């Protein structure tokens, strides 16, 4: 293992309460010293002047498509995209083919991720085949390393199954991660129901699709004292419901994707299929509500919902295109541009949403930047302005609505599992 001396960076660690300008010496993956003016003759010196060192960022909601749809993304290319975005850990959703609904598929994911600089954790399916009919072997999945349970891409609509799943997840002390949509209200829709959908003549998706399921789920969560996490929250109504549930002491958490605090359904006017995602882009009021939820702590995490699709799949009429966009390589820049620069969040707050809280929700080991701790670090620049160029992405897919957009803030690299990745 190589030794590295990271110099002149500002260290931000919300867990350890650190906000200081010091050097970090890493020897054989362990933080050996933190101090001013450090030197080490046998260490490679990395000058990070003007940058920040933080605990490794964690994206708790990605789709790496392996097994089954490797033409869109595989675990290696997804991990490369994560590293390019400053993430040292991701949790991949189970809507693969076959789905992650048994131990063998979960162990397959771990096997494919072995030796990568990014830790890849599988989310186990709630139900067998993600069909919503019967509970998957949740204990078996937990023993195989699953860090949560979700049928993401499909909601759990059977209330008996939902109750049982909440009870099992609670027993295993892992979150049940719900994709909140009512299939009857969602069916056939292509974009948010609004004046824009009416003007464009596109089939609408009512906000009630999300709000109704969240309200129902929180009733069940309270009744069984479950552990519930709302994926990709997008409506002001859902935010209000989660906020009230937390005030009642429920074990509830939620995440917001960068596109839901950045874009509105006005972006659909260009009929670009790269702005078609699920949940759909909402109104300006909803975007404001997502920012408020992040600021007041209602929303615990920022997660990308990184959903790769091949070009030929997206390059069709809007109504026929699949839902989803990629997000790992733009998440930090969008967060700085939309949240940090506009004073919605401070930098320590932002690191909590991108590192500390996702790990807490998934019961992953807490990261600390302290002497004697294993080095798991992200290197971040909050000042550089850059133009998003999808052609330069490490992901296999290019389905982003942010190509050509100027952002402020970019990941410089990561250090994890003894591997240093520097991009620029």
N, C-alpha and C positions, 0 to 999 in steps of 0.2 A: 504494500500500500504506500502511495506517495504521501508526502507531507506538504501542506500548503500554509502560507502566511498571508491572510487577507488583511490588507492595510487600508487605513484612511476612510473606512466606511462608517456610516452611522448605524448603530445596532438598535433595532426596534423589536422588543419581545414583550407582548402584553402579559403573558403568563408570569414571567420573571420581573415584570415592572421595569424593564430596561429601556432607556432612551439615552444613548450615550455614543460618543465618538471614540472608538477604541479599535485596536487590532485584534485579530483572532488567529491563533495558531492551532491548526488541526494536524495531528499526528496519528497515522493509522486509523482514520475515521473518528477519532475522539478529539473533542475540544480540550487541548492541553493547557492553553493559557489565553486569558483575555486581559489586555492591558494597553498602555500607551507606549509607543516607540519600541515595539517588540522586534526582535531579530532572531533568525535561526539559520545557520549556515547550510543546513541540509534540506531546507524547505524552499519550494517554489514560491516566489513572491507574486501575489496578485494585487495590483493597485486598483482599488475600487473607490477612489476619490469621487465624491459627489453622489455616490450611490448608497443604497440601504441594504443591510443584511437583516433578514427576518427568518423566523422559523419557516420551514418549508411549507409552501402553499398546498392546500388540499381541495380538490374539486370532488364533491360527493355525488355528482350526477353526470356521468358520461356514458356514451354508447360506443363501444369499440368493435361491435359487429362480429367478433370472432368468438365462437365458431359460427360458420354458415354464410356470412356475407362479407368475406374478406376483400371483395372488390371495392367496397366502400371504405373500410378501415380494418386493420388488424391490430392486435395488441401491441406489436412493436411500433407500428406507425403512429398509433394513438399515443403511446408513451413518448415518442419523439415530439409530437405536437404538444403534449403536456409540458415536457421539459422546455420547449421553446416559449411556452407561456409562463414559465416560472413555477410550475407545479412539480412537487416531488412525490405526490400521492394522488390517486384518483380512485373512485369507486364506480365500477361499471355495472350498468343495469342488465337485467336478465333476459331482455327480449332478443336473445340470440336464437340460432337454429342449430341444434336443439337449445331450448331455454335453460337457464341455470336453475333447474328445479330439482337437482339431486347432487349428491356429493361428487360424483365423477366429473361433472361439468365444472363445478367450482374448483376442483383440484386441477382440472385442465387449464383453467385461467391462471392459477398460481404457477403451474408448470411453464406456460408460455411467457410469463412475466419474469421468471427467474433470471437474475443477472442484469436486469435493466436498471438504469439510474432512477426510474420512477416506480414507486410501489403501486401495484395494481390490486385492488381488493374487490372481490365479487359481492354483488348484492344478490341474495337468493330470491327466487320467485315465491310469492305468497301461495299461489295455487299451482297444481300440477298442470303443466303445459300452458300456464298463464290463461287458463280457460275460465277461471272464476268459479269452478264447480266444487272442487275439493282441495283441502289444504295440502300443500307440498310437505315433504318430510323436513320440517323446520329445524328439528333438533339435529338431524343428520347434517343439514346444511350449515348450521352453526358450528358443529364439530369439524366440518371441512373448511371453516374459515370465513363463512359469510358474515358480513358486518351490518346487515340489515335485510329487510324483506320488502319486495315491491313487485307488482305486476305492471310496472311502468309501461306506458303505451296503451294500457287497458286498466280501467278502474275495477275495483272489487265492488260489484253491485249487489250480490247476494248478502243480505244482512246477517244471516246465520253464519256464513263463512267469515264475514267481516268480524263478527264478535269473537269467534273462535280464534281467528288469526291474531287479533289484538291481545287475547289472553295468552296465547303461546308466545308471542313476541315479548310481552311483558315478563313472562316467566324466564325468558332467555335474556332479558335486559338488553334488547335490541329494538331499534325503531321499526315500526310499520310505516313504510313510505308510500303514501297514496298519490296516485295520478287521479286527480279529482275532476271527473266529468260525468255527466249523466248521458248515457249513450243515446237515449231517445231525443234529448234536446240537442245533442251534438251531431246526430246522424246526417250525413250528406253536406255538412257545412264546410265552408272553405275559409271564412274570415269572421272577425268579430261582427256581431249584429249592431249596426249603427247607421247613421245617415250615409256614411261612405259605402257600406255594403249595398244599401238601397240604390245609390247613384250608380254604382258599378254593376249592379245586377248580379252580384255573386251570392251564392247561398250562405245564409248567416249562421253563426254560432252564438247563441245567447249566453250572456254572462251568468244566467241562472244555472247553466250546465255545471259551472264550477261552484257557485255559491251554495246551491242546494246540497251537493255532495259533501262539501266541507261542513255545513251546518249539521247534517245527519251524522257524519263521522265523529264530530266532536261530542255529540250526545252519547254515542257508543263508547268513546274514549273515557268520558266521565263515569259512565255506568260501570265499566270493568276496571277502572284505574289503569288504562292502557298507556302505551308509549307511542305517540303518533307524530309523524312528520309529514307535512304537506310539501309535495314537490312543486317546483316551478309555479309559485303563487303569482296570479296576474290581475286579480280584481280588487277593487277597494272593499267590496263586500266580504271577500275572503279574509282580507287583512283585518277588518273590523271583528270578524268572528274569532280569528286567532287571538287578537288582542284581548278580547273579552274572556276567552278560555284561559289565557295565561293569568289574567287577573283573578280568576277563580281557583288558580293553583293547579290546573291540569298539566300533565306532562306532555306538552305540545311544543313542537318547533316547526320552522318552515324556512324555505329558501326562495330567493328571487334570482332569475336569470338576467344577465346584463341586457339582453334585448328588451326585456320587459320594463327596465327603468331607463331605456334609451329611445326606443322607437314607439310610434303610435300607429293606429290603423290607417292613418293618412299615407303611410309608406306603400300601401297596397295599390294606390292609384296608378303606379307604373306597371302593374301586373307582373312584377318580378317574382318568380316562384321562390326566390331566396328570402322573401319576407313572409313565406308561408310556414308557420310553425304551430305547434299544439302544446299549451294553449295559444290562441292567436294573439297577435298584437292588439292591444286594447286602446282606450281613449287617452287623451292627455290627462284627464282626471285620475285615471288608473295609474299612469306613469308617476304622477305626483304622489299618489297613495303608496306606491312601492318605495319611493324614496323616503317618505315619512316613516314607513314601517321599518326600513333599514336604520334610520336615524334613532327611532325611539326604542329599538330592540325587539319589536314585534317579529321582524324577520331576522333570523339568527345567522343565516349564511347566504353567500353569493355562490351559485353553482351554475355551470354553463349550459347544462342539458345538451352537450356536444353531440350532435346527431348527423353523422356524415351520410351523404348520398352521392352517387356517381353523377357525372354531368348529364348523361343520357336520361337519367331518371328525373332530374329537375328541369331539363330543357323541353318541357311540354306545356300545354295550356295550363293556366293557373289551377283550375279546378281539378285537374288530373295529377298534378305534381304531388309527391309525398310531402308530409309535414316534416320540418326539422332543418336546423342550420348548425354549422360547426361554430365553436366558440372558444376553444382552449387558448388560441394564439392571440385573441383580441380582448380577452376578459379583463386583464389587468389594465390595459390602456383605456378601455371603456369605463372601468371603475374609477380610475384617476380623473378622466375627462369629465364624467358626469357627476361623480360623487365627491371626490376630493377637492377638485378645483372650485366647485360650487358650494363648498363648505357644508355638504350634507353629512360627511364623515371626516374625522381626523384620520391620519395615517394609522395610528394604533387601532382605531375602530375598524378601519378597512382590513387590517391584518387579522383581527379577530374574526371578521366575516369570511375571510379567505383561507384561514389556517386554523386558528384555535377552535372556533365553534364547530366547523365540520368534523374535526377529529373528536370533539366531545360528543357530538350527536351519534357518531358511529362507534363510540367506545374504543377509539384508537389511542395508542399511547400518547400522552401529553408531551409536546416538544418544549424544550428549554434551551436557550443559549446560555450555557453555564459551563464552567470548567468541570471536566469529568463526564460530561454528557456526550452521547453520540452526535456527531455533526449531521444535521439535516437542515439545509439552509437554502434560502432563495435570495438572489441578488437582483435588486429592483432599482429602476431609475424612474423618478416621478417627474422629471423635467423635460426629457427629450421629446421632441415632436417628430412624428413619423407618419408616412402614408401607408395605409394597409394595402398590401399587394398579395392577393390570394395565390398568385403563381409562386410565391416564395414560401408558402406554408409547408410544414413538415407533414401535415395530414395528407392522406391519399385524396381527400375530397376538397372541393373548392366552393361549397355552397354557403357563402357568407353574404349578407346584405351590406357589409361594411367595406367591401373592396373600393379603394380610391378615397376612403374617408381619412382625414387627418385626425390623429389622436395624440394625446400627451400622456407619456408614461409607458414604459416598456420593460419587460423582464430582460435582464442581462445574462442570466444563467442560473444554474442550481449546483449544489453539492449534496449527494446522497448515495448511500451504499458504496462509499469509497470512490465515487466517480464524480469528476468535475466536468460540467458542461457549460462552456461559455459561448455565447452567440455573437457578441459584439463588444 
